[in-house]
Amino acid sequence: MIKSIMMESLTSIWSGNIRCGEYEGNQFVIQKVDKDNFILFEEYVIDGKREVHNAFSLNKSKLMKYINDYAHVQGFSLKYK
């Protein structure tokens, strides 16, 4: 069940048909800037205002490597490369 949810989320992130958008996780937000570039950041609501901390950008291949490595540690095997 969790694996299928992860795969569905990753499909929308990696799809070349989706030009931009956001995926909100428990701790981090992944913002798709274009088909090959992403911004990751921690988002907090403080006093009713959205605050972004520790933002950084990654290209698609590096982000995919980090996600695959983390999934492997959690016991998942993802097929995206």
Protein Blocks (a to p, Z undefined) as FASTA:
>chain_A
ZZmmmmmmmmmmmpmklmbdcdddfkbccddfblmbccddddddeehiacdehiacddfk
lmmmmmmmmmmmnopacfbZZ
